[in-house]
Each structure stands twice: as structure tokens, then as C-alpha cells.
Amino acid sequence: MIRLHRPEYIFCYGSGDWPEFKELFPSVPIAGWREYQTAPDNGGRPQAFQVAHDGDITVVLTLHYGGRGRRFSRQHLPFVLKAVRNAA
């Protein structure tokens, strides 16, 4: 599906599944995944996310967007958008 439709962006969430998500992009070397840290102004805990490029596709890996425990809330989205824009 990815190769057929070639979306511009793919967002994968759930850090426990990052290794499996990375397997979907075998042409991206391990060193091709750049890790970023968020730094929310409201004192929220920083969180990591990763960005890579598979040809013309930008892939973003984040924590899960909901549920209990560690989650990626909207306060972290500006950092993801900035990283994606700068990586283009």
C-alpha cells in the first residue's frame, strides 16, 4: 500500500512498535532515523520522536496519542511540525 500510493507523510504512533514500523521502510538505514526531543513551555515532560525519509515519503514515529501512561499529547505537536518542515 505504501509503495502503491506514495503518501507524502506517514505518522506511526506507539513507541513499543517503532522497531516494527521501521521494518516497513527497509531502504532507510538505522542512521537515517533522526531523534528529536520536545520541550513544552508549560513544564510538561520532554518526549522523543523520530523522523526519517524514504525517498519522497516523510515518516514520523511518536508515542501513542491516547490512553494511559506515556502518551503524545497536542502540546508536543509544534515540535513535530517544526522537525518535519526542517527535514524537508
PDB file of N, CA, C and O in Angstrom:
ATOM      1  N   MET A   1       0.814  -1.188   0.000  1.00  0.00           N
ATOM      2  CA  MET A   1       0.000   0.000   0.000  1.00  0.00           C
ATOM      3  C   MET A   1       0.864   1.262   0.000  1.00  0.00           C
ATOM      4  O   MET A   1       0.568   2.223  -0.710  1.00  0.00           O
ATOM      5  N   ILE A   2       1.926   1.253   0.794  1.00  0.00           N
ATOM      6  CA  ILE A   2       2.797   2.426   0.863  1.00  0.00           C
ATOM      7  C   ILE A   2       3.422   2.699  -0.500  1.00  0.00           C
ATOM      8  O   ILE A   2       3.406   3.831  -0.985  1.00  0.00           O
ATOM      9  N   ARG A   3       3.965   1.667  -1.107  1.00  0.00           N
ATOM     10  CA  ARG A   3       4.643   1.844  -2.404  1.00  0.00           C
ATOM     11  C   ARG A   3       3.655   2.208  -3.512  1.00  0.00           C
ATOM     12  O   ARG A   3       3.995   2.966  -4.420  1.00  0.00           O
ATOM     13  N   LEU A   4       2.457   1.683  -3.442  1.00  0.00           N
ATOM     14  CA  LEU A   4       1.450   1.943  -4.459  1.00  0.00           C
ATOM     15  C   LEU A   4       0.929   3.384  -4.388  1.00  0.00           C
ATOM     16  O   LEU A   4       0.774   4.038  -5.420  1.00  0.00           O
ATOM     17  N   HIS A   5       0.662   3.873  -3.186  1.00  0.00           N
ATOM     18  CA  HIS A   5       0.031   5.184  -3.030  1.00  0.00           C
ATOM     19  C   HIS A   5       1.012   6.318  -2.766  1.00  0.00           C
ATOM     20  O   HIS A   5       0.670   7.479  -2.992  1.00  0.00           O
ATOM     21  N   ARG A   6       2.219   6.019  -2.296  1.00  0.00           N
ATOM     22  CA  ARG A   6       3.268   7.008  -2.062  1.00  0.00           C
ATOM     23  C   ARG A   6       2.765   8.254  -1.332  1.00  0.00           C
ATOM     24  O   ARG A   6       2.838   9.354  -1.880  1.00  0.00           O
ATOM     25  N   PRO A   7       2.252   8.104  -0.099  1.00  0.00           N
ATOM     26  CA  PRO A   7       1.805   9.287   0.632  1.00  0.00           C
ATOM     27  C   PRO A   7       2.991  10.192   0.949  1.00  0.00           C
ATOM     28  O   PRO A   7       4.127   9.728   1.044  1.00  0.00           O
ATOM     29  N   GLU A   8       2.725  11.462   1.109  1.00  0.00           N
ATOM     30  CA  GLU A   8       3.798  12.413   1.406  1.00  0.00           C
ATOM     31  C   GLU A   8       4.298  12.240   2.843  1.00  0.00           C
ATOM     32  O   GLU A   8       5.491  12.379   3.116  1.00  0.00           O
ATOM     33  N   TYR A   9       3.376  11.936   3.755  1.00  0.00           N
ATOM     34  CA  TYR A   9       3.703  11.764   5.170  1.00  0.00           C
ATOM     35  C   TYR A   9       3.050  10.505   5.701  1.00  0.00           C
ATOM     36  O   TYR A   9       1.940  10.145   5.310  1.00  0.00           O
ATOM     37  N   ILE A  10       3.766   9.838   6.606  1.00  0.00           N
ATOM     38  CA  ILE A  10       3.213   8.700   7.337  1.00  0.00           C
ATOM     39  C   ILE A  10       3.548   8.912   8.802  1.00  0.00           C
ATOM     40  O   ILE A  10       4.713   9.076   9.161  1.00  0.00           O
ATOM     41  N   PHE A  11       2.518   8.909   9.652  1.00  0.00           N
ATOM     42  CA  PHE A  11       2.701   9.042  11.092  1.00  0.00           C
ATOM     43  C   PHE A  11       2.414   7.700  11.733  1.00  0.00           C
ATOM     44  O   PHE A  11       1.331   7.141  11.558  1.00  0.00           O
ATOM     45  N   CYS A  12       3.374   7.184  12.470  1.00  0.00           N
ATOM     46  CA  CYS A  12       3.241   5.909  13.169  1.00  0.00           C
ATOM     47  C   CYS A  12       3.326   6.202  14.664  1.00  0.00           C
ATOM     48  O   CYS A  12       4.263   6.863  15.113  1.00  0.00           O
ATOM     49  N   TYR A  13       2.365   5.721  15.433  1.00  0.00           N
ATOM     50  CA  TYR A  13       2.364   6.047  16.851  1.00  0.00           C
ATOM     51  C   TYR A  13       2.365   4.791  17.701  1.00  0.00           C
ATOM     52  O   TYR A  13       1.799   3.758  17.343  1.00  0.00           O
ATOM     53  N   GLY A  14       3.026   4.924  18.844  1.00  0.00           N
ATOM     54  CA  GLY A  14       3.191   3.813  19.771  1.00  0.00           C
ATOM     55  C   GLY A  14       4.645   3.401  19.801  1.00  0.00           C
ATOM     56  O   GLY A  14       5.079   2.629  18.947  1.00  0.00           O
ATOM     57  N   SER A  15       5.414   3.896  20.763  1.00  0.00           N
ATOM     58  CA  SER A  15       6.865   3.658  20.764  1.00  0.00           C
ATOM     59  C   SER A  15       7.229   2.181  20.905  1.00  0.00           C
ATOM     60  O   SER A  15       8.312   1.768  20.490  1.00  0.00           O
ATOM     61  N   GLY A  16       6.344   1.394  21.479  1.00  0.00           N
ATOM     62  CA  GLY A  16       6.615  -0.037  21.586  1.00  0.00           C
ATOM     63  C   GLY A  16       6.667  -0.733  20.238  1.00  0.00           C
ATOM     64  O   GLY A  16       7.213  -1.829  20.119  1.00  0.00           O
ATOM     65  N   ASP A  17       6.097  -0.094  19.221  1.00  0.00           N
ATOM     66  CA  ASP A  17       6.063  -0.676  17.880  1.00  0.00           C
ATOM     67  C   ASP A  17       7.061  -0.044  16.912  1.00  0.00           C
ATOM     68  O   ASP A  17       7.067  -0.390  15.731  1.00  0.00           O
ATOM     69  N   TRP A  18       7.906   0.877  17.388  1.00  0.00           N
ATOM     70  CA  TRP A  18       8.856   1.528  16.490  1.00  0.00           C
ATOM     71  C   TRP A  18       9.710   0.544  15.697  1.00  0.00           C
ATOM     72  O   TRP A  18       9.904   0.752  14.499  1.00  0.00           O
ATOM     73  N   PRO A  19      10.230  -0.525  16.314  1.00  0.00           N
ATOM     74  CA  PRO A  19      11.035  -1.472  15.519  1.00  0.00           C
ATOM     75  C   PRO A  19      10.242  -2.081  14.349  1.00  0.00           C
ATOM     76  O   PRO A  19      10.777  -2.242  13.252  1.00  0.00           O
ATOM     77  N   GLU A  20       8.977  -2.413  14.588  1.00  0.00           N
ATOM     78  CA  GLU A  20       8.156  -2.975  13.521  1.00  0.00           C
ATOM     79  C   GLU A  20       7.832  -1.929  12.463  1.00  0.00           C
ATOM     80  O   GLU A  20       7.816  -2.242  11.273  1.00  0.00           O
ATOM     81  N   PHE A  21       7.574  -0.689  12.881  1.00  0.00           N
ATOM     82  CA  PHE A  21       7.313   0.372  11.913  1.00  0.00           C
ATOM     83  C   PHE A  21       8.532   0.574  11.016  1.00  0.00           C
ATOM     84  O   PHE A  21       8.399   0.745   9.804  1.00  0.00           O
ATOM     85  N   LYS A  22       9.704   0.553  11.612  1.00  0.00           N
ATOM     86  CA  LYS A  22      10.934   0.753  10.833  1.00  0.00           C
ATOM     87  C   LYS A  22      11.128  -0.353   9.799  1.00  0.00           C
ATOM     88  O   LYS A  22      11.719  -0.115   8.746  1.00  0.00           O
ATOM     89  N   GLU A  23      10.642  -1.545  10.084  1.00  0.00           N
ATOM     90  CA  GLU A  23      10.738  -2.646   9.121  1.00  0.00           C
ATOM     91  C   GLU A  23       9.923  -2.363   7.859  1.00  0.00           C
ATOM     92  O   GLU A  23      10.202  -2.938   6.807  1.00  0.00           O
ATOM     93  N   LEU A  24       8.930  -1.494   7.948  1.00  0.00           N
ATOM     94  CA  LEU A  24       8.133  -1.128   6.777  1.00  0.00           C
ATOM     95  C   LEU A  24       8.922  -0.269   5.787  1.00  0.00           C
ATOM     96  O   LEU A  24       8.501  -0.075   4.646  1.00  0.00           O
ATOM     97  N   PHE A  25      10.070   0.241   6.238  1.00  0.00           N
ATOM     98  CA  PHE A  25      10.894   1.128   5.420  1.00  0.00           C
ATOM     99  C   PHE A  25      12.325   0.596   5.367  1.00  0.00           C
ATOM    100  O   PHE A  25      13.239   1.216   5.910  1.00  0.00           O
ATOM    101  N   PRO A  26      12.520  -0.553   4.714  1.00  0.00           N
ATOM    102  CA  PRO A  26      13.838  -1.206   4.726  1.00  0.00           C
ATOM    103  C   PRO A  26      14.935  -0.396   4.028  1.00  0.00           C
ATOM    104  O   PRO A  26      16.118  -0.633   4.270  1.00  0.00           O
ATOM    105  N   SER A  27      14.564   0.544   3.176  1.00  0.00           N
ATOM    106  CA  SER A  27      15.597   1.330   2.496  1.00  0.00           C
ATOM    107  C   SER A  27      16.136   2.461   3.372  1.00  0.00           C
ATOM    108  O   SER A  27      17.093   3.131   2.986  1.00  0.00           O
ATOM    109  N   VAL A  28      15.537   2.685   4.545  1.00  0.00           N
ATOM    110  CA  VAL A  28      16.042   3.705   5.472  1.00  0.00           C
ATOM    111  C   VAL A  28      17.017   3.033   6.433  1.00  0.00           C
ATOM    112  O   VAL A  28      16.615   2.162   7.204  1.00  0.00           O
ATOM    113  N   PRO A  29      18.291   3.421   6.402  1.00  0.00           N
ATOM    114  CA  PRO A  29      19.253   2.819   7.340  1.00  0.00           C
ATOM    115  C   PRO A  29      18.971   3.284   8.772  1.00  0.00           C
ATOM    116  O   PRO A  29      18.314   4.301   8.989  1.00  0.00           O
ATOM    117  N   ILE A  30      19.467   2.539   9.719  1.00  0.00           N
ATOM    118  CA  ILE A  30      19.274   2.898  11.130  1.00  0.00           C
ATOM    119  C   ILE A  30      19.720   4.335  11.379  1.00  0.00           C
ATOM    120  O   ILE A  30      19.049   5.073  12.101  1.00  0.00           O
ATOM    121  N   ALA A  31      20.833   4.738  10.795  1.00  0.00           N
ATOM    122  CA  ALA A  31      21.343   6.096  10.974  1.00  0.00           C
ATOM    123  C   ALA A  31      20.451   7.136  10.294  1.00  0.00           C
ATOM    124  O   ALA A  31      20.603   8.333  10.539  1.00  0.00           O
ATOM    125  N   GLY A  32      19.533   6.697   9.454  1.00  0.00           N
ATOM    126  CA  GLY A  32      18.636   7.607   8.762  1.00  0.00           C
ATOM    127  C   GLY A  32      17.471   8.082   9.616  1.00  0.00           C
ATOM    128  O   GLY A  32      16.736   8.985   9.217  1.00  0.00           O
ATOM    129  N   TRP A  33      17.296   7.480  10.790  1.00  0.00           N
ATOM    130  CA  TRP A  33      16.227   7.883  11.704  1.00  0.00           C
ATOM    131  C   TRP A  33      16.797   8.924  12.663  1.00  0.00           C
ATOM    132  O   TRP A  33      17.662   8.610  13.480  1.00  0.00           O
ATOM    133  N   ARG A  34      16.318  10.149  12.565  1.00  0.00           N
ATOM    134  CA  ARG A  34      16.808  11.223  13.427  1.00  0.00           C
ATOM    135  C   ARG A  34      15.863  11.384  14.602  1.00  0.00           C
ATOM    136  O   ARG A  34      14.650  11.496  14.427  1.00  0.00           O
ATOM    137  N   GLU A  35      16.437  11.395  15.815  1.00  0.00           N
ATOM    138  CA  GLU A  35      15.611  11.540  17.010  1.00  0.00           C
ATOM    139  C   GLU A  35      15.592  12.992  17.465  1.00  0.00           C
ATOM    140  O   GLU A  35      16.615  13.677  17.452  1.00  0.00           O
ATOM    141  N   TYR A  36      14.426  13.442  17.863  1.00  0.00           N
ATOM    142  CA  TYR A  36      14.208  14.790  18.376  1.00  0.00           C
ATOM    143  C   TYR A  36      13.602  14.691  19.766  1.00  0.00           C
ATOM    144  O   TYR A  36      13.015  13.671  20.126  1.00  0.00           O
ATOM    145  N   GLN A  37      13.746  15.752  20.541  1.00  0.00           N
ATOM    146  CA  GLN A  37      13.107  15.857  21.854  1.00  0.00           C
ATOM    147  C   GLN A  37      12.208  17.076  21.871  1.00  0.00           C
ATOM    148  O   GLN A  37      12.583  18.135  21.367  1.00  0.00           O
ATOM    149  N   THR A  38      11.025  16.936  22.447  1.00  0.00           N
ATOM    150  CA  THR A  38      10.154  18.083  22.635  1.00  0.00           C
ATOM    151  C   THR A  38      10.558  18.802  23.915  1.00  0.00           C
ATOM    152  O   THR A  38      11.227  18.225  24.772  1.00  0.00           O
ATOM    153  N   ALA A  39      10.158  20.043  24.042  1.00  0.00           N
ATOM    154  CA  ALA A  39      10.430  20.829  25.243  1.00  0.00           C
ATOM    155  C   ALA A  39       9.248  21.760  25.490  1.00  0.00           C
ATOM    156  O   ALA A  39       9.350  22.959  25.231  1.00  0.00           O
ATOM    157  N   PRO A  40       8.140  21.242  25.980  1.00  0.00           N
ATOM    158  CA  PRO A  40       6.938  22.056  26.164  1.00  0.00           C
ATOM    159  C   PRO A  40       7.162  23.232  27.117  1.00  0.00           C
ATOM    160  O   PRO A  40       7.832  23.089  28.139  1.00  0.00           O
ATOM    161  N   ASP A  41       6.601  24.384  26.779  1.00  0.00           N
ATOM    162  CA  ASP A  41       6.716  25.592  27.600  1.00  0.00           C
ATOM    163  C   ASP A  41       5.981  25.467  28.924  1.00  0.00           C
ATOM    164  O   ASP A  41       6.331  26.142  29.891  1.00  0.00           O
ATOM    165  N   ASN A  42       4.975  24.619  28.980  1.00  0.00           N
ATOM    166  CA  ASN A  42       4.152  24.530  30.186  1.00  0.00           C
ATOM    167  C   ASN A  42       4.751  23.608  31.246  1.00  0.00           C
ATOM    168  O   ASN A  42       4.071  23.247  32.206  1.00  0.00           O
ATOM    169  N   GLY A  43       6.002  23.230  31.081  1.00  0.00           N
ATOM    170  CA  GLY A  43       6.646  22.374  32.060  1.00  0.00           C
ATOM    171  C   GLY A  43       6.381  20.896  31.864  1.00  0.00           C
ATOM    172  O   GLY A  43       6.799  20.076  32.681  1.00  0.00           O
ATOM    173  N   GLY A  44       5.690  20.547  30.790  1.00  0.00           N
ATOM    174  CA  GLY A  44       5.450  19.136  30.501  1.00  0.00           C
ATOM    175  C   GLY A  44       6.757  18.392  30.264  1.00  0.00           C
ATOM    176  O   GLY A  44       7.771  18.988  29.901  1.00  0.00           O
ATOM    177  N   ARG A  45       6.716  17.103  30.472  1.00  0.00           N
ATOM    178  CA  ARG A  45       7.920  16.288  30.279  1.00  0.00           C
ATOM    179  C   ARG A  45       8.292  16.225  28.810  1.00  0.00           C
ATOM    180  O   ARG A  45       7.427  16.024  27.958  1.00  0.00           O
ATOM    181  N   PRO A  46       9.583  16.395  28.503  1.00  0.00           N
ATOM    182  CA  PRO A  46      10.033  16.226  27.113  1.00  0.00           C
ATOM    183  C   PRO A  46       9.756  14.800  26.648  1.00  0.00           C
ATOM    184  O   PRO A  46       9.780  13.852  27.434  1.00  0.00           O
ATOM    185  N   GLN A  47       9.497  14.676  25.366  1.00  0.00           N
ATOM    186  CA  GLN A  47       9.277  13.362  24.784  1.00  0.00           C
ATOM    187  C   GLN A  47      10.051  13.236  23.486  1.00  0.00           C
ATOM    188  O   GLN A  47      10.256  14.218  22.773  1.00  0.00           O
ATOM    189  N   ALA A  48      10.472  12.037  23.191  1.00  0.00           N
ATOM    190  CA  ALA A  48      11.225  11.770  21.969  1.00  0.00           C
ATOM    191  C   ALA A  48      10.284  11.388  20.844  1.00  0.00           C
ATOM    192  O   ALA A  48       9.229  10.793  21.067  1.00  0.00           O
ATOM    193  N   PHE A  49      10.686  11.741  19.629  1.00  0.00           N
ATOM    194  CA  PHE A  49      10.040  11.249  18.424  1.00  0.00           C
ATOM    195  C   PHE A  49      11.119  11.149  17.366  1.00  0.00           C
ATOM    196  O   PHE A  49      12.184  11.749  17.513  1.00  0.00           O
ATOM    197  N   GLN A  50      10.866  10.405  16.305  1.00  0.00           N
ATOM    198  CA  GLN A  50      11.858  10.203  15.253  1.00  0.00           C
ATOM    199  C   GLN A  50      11.266  10.531  13.889  1.00  0.00           C
ATOM    200  O   GLN A  50      10.071  10.365  13.646  1.00  0.00           O
ATOM    201  N   VAL A  51      12.149  11.006  13.004  1.00  0.00           N
ATOM    202  CA  VAL A  51      11.757  11.366  11.642  1.00  0.00           C
ATOM    203  C   VAL A  51      12.776  10.764  10.684  1.00  0.00           C
ATOM    204  O   VAL A  51      13.977  10.785  10.953  1.00  0.00           O
ATOM    205  N   ALA A  52      12.294  10.227   9.565  1.00  0.00           N
ATOM    206  CA  ALA A  52      13.170   9.697   8.517  1.00  0.00           C
ATOM    207  C   ALA A  52      12.516   9.943   7.167  1.00  0.00           C
ATOM    208  O   ALA A  52      11.330  10.259   7.079  1.00  0.00           O
ATOM    209  N   HIS A  53      13.312   9.792   6.123  1.00  0.00           N
ATOM    210  CA  HIS A  53      12.799   9.937   4.760  1.00  0.00           C
ATOM    211  C   HIS A  53      13.043   8.647   3.998  1.00  0.00           C
ATOM    212  O   HIS A  53      14.147   8.101   4.000  1.00  0.00           O
ATOM    213  N   ASP A  54      12.008   8.179   3.359  1.00  0.00           N
ATOM    214  CA  ASP A  54      12.088   7.022   2.473  1.00  0.00           C
ATOM    215  C   ASP A  54      11.752   7.550   1.084  1.00  0.00           C
ATOM    216  O   ASP A  54      10.599   7.520   0.656  1.00  0.00           O
ATOM    217  N   GLY A  55      12.771   8.031   0.393  1.00  0.00           N
ATOM    218  CA  GLY A  55      12.537   8.678  -0.889  1.00  0.00           C
ATOM    219  C   GLY A  55      11.759   9.955  -0.657  1.00  0.00           C
ATOM    220  O   GLY A  55      12.221  10.842   0.061  1.00  0.00           O
ATOM    221  N   ASP A  56      10.591  10.059  -1.251  1.00  0.00           N
ATOM    222  CA  ASP A  56       9.768  11.261  -1.119  1.00  0.00           C
ATOM    223  C   ASP A  56       8.736  11.166   0.003  1.00  0.00           C
ATOM    224  O   ASP A  56       7.853  12.018   0.098  1.00  0.00           O
ATOM    225  N   ILE A  57       8.833  10.144   0.852  1.00  0.00           N
ATOM    226  CA  ILE A  57       7.917   9.970   1.983  1.00  0.00           C
ATOM    227  C   ILE A  57       8.629  10.381   3.271  1.00  0.00           C
ATOM    228  O   ILE A  57       9.743   9.933   3.542  1.00  0.00           O
ATOM    229  N   THR A  58       7.984  11.230   4.058  1.00  0.00           N
ATOM    230  CA  THR A  58       8.487  11.577   5.384  1.00  0.00           C
ATOM    231  C   THR A  58       7.750  10.712   6.394  1.00  0.00           C
ATOM    232  O   THR A  58       6.520  10.687   6.433  1.00  0.00           O
ATOM    233  N   VAL A  59       8.522  10.005   7.208  1.00  0.00           N
ATOM    234  CA  VAL A  59       7.956   9.092   8.206  1.00  0.00           C
ATOM    235  C   VAL A  59       8.232   9.662   9.597  1.00  0.00           C
ATOM    236  O   VAL A  59       9.359  10.051   9.903  1.00  0.00           O
ATOM    237  N   VAL A  60       7.197   9.707  10.433  1.00  0.00           N
ATOM    238  CA  VAL A  60       7.312  10.230  11.790  1.00  0.00           C
ATOM    239  C   VAL A  60       6.871   9.148  12.767  1.00  0.00           C
ATOM    240  O   VAL A  60       5.801   8.561  12.611  1.00  0.00           O
ATOM    241  N   LEU A  61       7.704   8.886  13.782  1.00  0.00           N
ATOM    242  CA  LEU A  61       7.383   7.929  14.836  1.00  0.00           C
ATOM    243  C   LEU A  61       7.181   8.700  16.137  1.00  0.00           C
ATOM    244  O   LEU A  61       8.055   9.466  16.542  1.00  0.00           O
ATOM    245  N   THR A  62       6.038   8.505  16.795  1.00  0.00           N
ATOM    246  CA  THR A  62       5.751   9.175  18.061  1.00  0.00           C
ATOM    247  C   THR A  62       5.265   8.157  19.087  1.00  0.00           C
ATOM    248  O   THR A  62       5.067   6.979  18.788  1.00  0.00           O
ATOM    249  N   LEU A  63       5.080   8.661  20.317  1.00  0.00           N
ATOM    250  CA  LEU A  63       4.407   7.866  21.327  1.00  0.00           C
ATOM    251  C   LEU A  63       2.951   7.709  20.910  1.00  0.00           C
ATOM    252  O   LEU A  63       2.508   8.332  19.945  1.00  0.00           O
ATOM    253  N   HIS A  64       2.211   6.880  21.631  1.00  0.00           N
ATOM    254  CA  HIS A  64       0.787   6.696  21.354  1.00  0.00           C
ATOM    255  C   HIS A  64       0.053   7.994  21.670  1.00  0.00           C
ATOM    256  O   HIS A  64       0.439   8.709  22.595  1.00  0.00           O
ATOM    257  N   TYR A  65      -0.994   8.307  20.920  1.00  0.00           N
ATOM    258  CA  TYR A  65      -1.715   9.563  21.069  1.00  0.00           C
ATOM    259  C   TYR A  65      -2.739   9.567  22.190  1.00  0.00           C
ATOM    260  O   TYR A  65      -3.252  10.631  22.535  1.00  0.00           O
ATOM    261  N   GLY A  66      -3.047   8.447  22.756  1.00  0.00           N
ATOM    262  CA  GLY A  66      -4.050   8.415  23.818  1.00  0.00           C
ATOM    263  C   GLY A  66      -3.744   7.313  24.799  1.00  0.00           C
ATOM    264  O   GLY A  66      -2.682   6.694  24.754  1.00  0.00           O
ATOM    265  N   GLY A  67      -4.672   7.081  25.672  1.00  0.00           N
ATOM    266  CA  GLY A  67      -4.507   6.000  26.631  1.00  0.00           C
ATOM    267  C   GLY A  67      -3.830   6.453  27.910  1.00  0.00           C
ATOM    268  O   GLY A  67      -3.672   7.648  28.163  1.00  0.00           O
ATOM    269  N   ARG A  68      -3.438   5.487  28.698  1.00  0.00           N
ATOM    270  CA  ARG A  68      -2.813   5.771  29.991  1.00  0.00           C
ATOM    271  C   ARG A  68      -1.301   5.812  29.846  1.00  0.00           C
ATOM    272  O   ARG A  68      -0.734   5.356  28.853  1.00  0.00           O
ATOM    273  N   GLY A  69      -0.670   6.370  30.864  1.00  0.00           N
ATOM    274  CA  GLY A  69       0.789   6.377  30.890  1.00  0.00           C
ATOM    275  C   GLY A  69       1.375   7.376  29.918  1.00  0.00           C
ATOM    276  O   GLY A  69       0.817   8.449  29.689  1.00  0.00           O
ATOM    277  N   ARG A  70       2.501   7.009  29.354  1.00  0.00           N
ATOM    278  CA  ARG A  70       3.184   7.903  28.416  1.00  0.00           C
ATOM    279  C   ARG A  70       2.354   8.038  27.154  1.00  0.00           C
ATOM    280  O   ARG A  70       1.990   7.046  26.523  1.00  0.00           O
ATOM    281  N   ARG A  71       2.061   9.269  26.800  1.00  0.00           N
ATOM    282  CA  ARG A  71       1.311   9.493  25.580  1.00  0.00           C
ATOM    283  C   ARG A  71       1.779  10.794  24.946  1.00  0.00           C
ATOM    284  O   ARG A  71       2.341  11.666  25.610  1.00  0.00           O
ATOM    285  N   PHE A  72       1.541  10.898  23.685  1.00  0.00           N
ATOM    286  CA  PHE A  72       1.976  12.051  22.913  1.00  0.00           C
ATOM    287  C   PHE A  72       0.793  12.994  22.779  1.00  0.00           C
ATOM    288  O   PHE A  72      -0.098  12.766  21.961  1.00  0.00           O
ATOM    289  N   SER A  73       0.782  14.051  23.577  1.00  0.00           N
ATOM    290  CA  SER A  73      -0.350  14.977  23.569  1.00  0.00           C
ATOM    291  C   SER A  73      -0.096  16.135  22.615  1.00  0.00           C
ATOM    292  O   SER A  73       1.005  16.292  22.085  1.00  0.00           O
ATOM    293  N   ARG A  74      -1.118  16.933  22.407  1.00  0.00           N
ATOM    294  CA  ARG A  74      -1.034  18.017  21.420  1.00  0.00           C
ATOM    295  C   ARG A  74       0.016  19.057  21.758  1.00  0.00           C
ATOM    296  O   ARG A  74       0.457  19.775  20.861  1.00  0.00           O
ATOM    297  N   GLN A  75       0.441  19.172  23.018  1.00  0.00           N
ATOM    298  CA  GLN A  75       1.485  20.131  23.364  1.00  0.00           C
ATOM    299  C   GLN A  75       2.815  19.813  22.682  1.00  0.00           C
ATOM    300  O   GLN A  75       3.697  20.669  22.614  1.00  0.00           O
ATOM    301  N   HIS A  76       2.960  18.599  22.182  1.00  0.00           N
ATOM    302  CA  HIS A  76       4.193  18.184  21.519  1.00  0.00           C
ATOM    303  C   HIS A  76       4.130  18.355  19.997  1.00  0.00           C
ATOM    304  O   HIS A  76       5.160  18.298  19.326  1.00  0.00           O
ATOM    305  N   LEU A  77       2.943  18.560  19.460  1.00  0.00           N
ATOM    306  CA  LEU A  77       2.788  18.647  18.006  1.00  0.00           C
ATOM    307  C   LEU A  77       3.584  19.777  17.344  1.00  0.00           C
ATOM    308  O   LEU A  77       4.117  19.562  16.255  1.00  0.00           O
ATOM    309  N   PRO A  78       3.692  20.968  17.942  1.00  0.00           N
ATOM    310  CA  PRO A  78       4.501  22.002  17.279  1.00  0.00           C
ATOM    311  C   PRO A  78       5.945  21.571  17.035  1.00  0.00           C
ATOM    312  O   PRO A  78       6.548  21.971  16.039  1.00  0.00           O
ATOM    313  N   PHE A  79       6.496  20.775  17.918  1.00  0.00           N
ATOM    314  CA  PHE A  79       7.866  20.296  17.756  1.00  0.00           C
ATOM    315  C   PHE A  79       7.965  19.316  16.593  1.00  0.00           C
ATOM    316  O   PHE A  79       8.945  19.319  15.848  1.00  0.00           O
ATOM    317  N   VAL A  80       6.945  18.481  16.447  1.00  0.00           N
ATOM    318  CA  VAL A  80       6.922  17.535  15.319  1.00  0.00           C
ATOM    319  C   VAL A  80       6.801  18.311  14.005  1.00  0.00           C
ATOM    320  O   VAL A  80       7.532  18.040  13.052  1.00  0.00           O
ATOM    321  N   LEU A  81       5.898  19.256  13.958  1.00  0.00           N
ATOM    322  CA  LEU A  81       5.706  20.042  12.725  1.00  0.00           C
ATOM    323  C   LEU A  81       6.978  20.791  12.347  1.00  0.00           C
ATOM    324  O   LEU A  81       7.345  20.832  11.173  1.00  0.00           O
ATOM    325  N   LYS A  82       7.651  21.378  13.322  1.00  0.00           N
ATOM    326  CA  LYS A  82       8.899  22.086  13.045  1.00  0.00           C
ATOM    327  C   LYS A  82       9.961  21.137  12.508  1.00  0.00           C
ATOM    328  O   LYS A  82      10.660  21.466  11.550  1.00  0.00           O
ATOM    329  N   ALA A  83      10.088  19.968  13.115  1.00  0.00           N
ATOM    330  CA  ALA A  83      11.082  18.984  12.661  1.00  0.00           C
ATOM    331  C   ALA A  83      10.784  18.507  11.254  1.00  0.00           C
ATOM    332  O   ALA A  83      11.696  18.362  10.440  1.00  0.00           O
ATOM    333  N   VAL A  84       9.510  18.260  10.959  1.00  0.00           N
ATOM    334  CA  VAL A  84       9.121  17.794   9.622  1.00  0.00           C
ATOM    335  C   VAL A  84       9.398  18.868   8.583  1.00  0.00           C
ATOM    336  O   VAL A  84       9.918  18.570   7.507  1.00  0.00           O
ATOM    337  N   ARG A  85       9.061  20.094   8.887  1.00  0.00           N
ATOM    338  CA  ARG A  85       9.326  21.203   7.961  1.00  0.00           C
ATOM    339  C   ARG A  85      10.808  21.392   7.708  1.00  0.00           C
ATOM    340  O   ARG A  85      11.230  21.613   6.573  1.00  0.00           O
ATOM    341  N   ASN A  86      11.600  21.305   8.774  1.00  0.00           N
ATOM    342  CA  ASN A  86      13.048  21.497   8.638  1.00  0.00           C
ATOM    343  C   ASN A  86      13.728  20.328   7.952  1.00  0.00           C
ATOM    344  O   ASN A  86      14.785  20.491   7.342  1.00  0.00           O
ATOM    345  N   ALA A  87      13.128  19.153   8.047  1.00  0.00           N
ATOM    346  CA  ALA A  87      13.731  17.965   7.435  1.00  0.00           C
ATOM    347  C   ALA A  87      13.421  17.860   5.941  1.00  0.00           C
ATOM    348  O   ALA A  87      14.052  17.085   5.223  1.00  0.00           O
ATOM    349  N   ALA A  88      12.460  18.635   5.486  1.00  0.00           N
ATOM    350  CA  ALA A  88      12.032  18.554   4.071  1.00  0.00           C
ATOM    351  C   ALA A  88      13.089  19.085   3.127  1.00  0.00           C
ATOM    352  O   ALA A  88      12.886  19.088   1.912  1.00  0.00           O
TER     353      ALA A  88
END
